Amino acid sequence: MKLKSLKILGVIIAFILCFPLHFFYDKLPCFITSIIAPVNESIFEHMKIIFGSILISGVIQKIIVKVKRLPYKNVCISNVIASISSVFIFLILYLPIYYKIGENFPVTIFIMLLVIIISQIITIFIINYKKDLKMENISILLVLVIYTIFGILTYYPPQNNLFLDPISLEYGIKK
């Protein structure tokens, strides 16, 4: 499988995963799902969707690389870096539009797709790096740190517009 095909598959998987991840906590409310899926409609909570969908897509891609014995290196760290950077890229693209016109579902979906595509392009650059960075353990540690931060900010959200649910006008988990 060519790297381009693997990355196109990654875009498709990540984009499709956004939708079930959005409703995961509503369907199965518990501590674990509160950390990996949005608990309200705030912008921050939706960052979990973009991060998680790209990360899960990366895990699936890593499995494909292992099973098919493809010669690609740095798959884990590339997907973790792409997941982290996707949050910031989404905010940079989304916030100006959101503050100008408000929530617009088709625009939000388009921006999410664009961010997923950009994230997969980022992974290509890292995977094509000649040297094996040997950062699988660091990748796992980074994911644990990010989800710890997500958990803390979910249960103790700052009183900031990024964390405000525009529907309930509350912060954090719906009461």
Secondary structure, 3 states (H helix, E strand, C coil): CCHHHHHHHHHHHHHHHHHHHHHHHHHCCCHHHHHHCCCCCCHHHHHHHHHHHHHHHHHHHHHHHHHCCCCCCCHHHHHHHHHHHHHHHHHHHHHHHHHHHCCCHHHHHHHHHHHHHHHHHHHHHHHCCCCCCCCHHHHHHHHHHHHHHHHHHHHCCCCCHHHECCCCCCECCCC
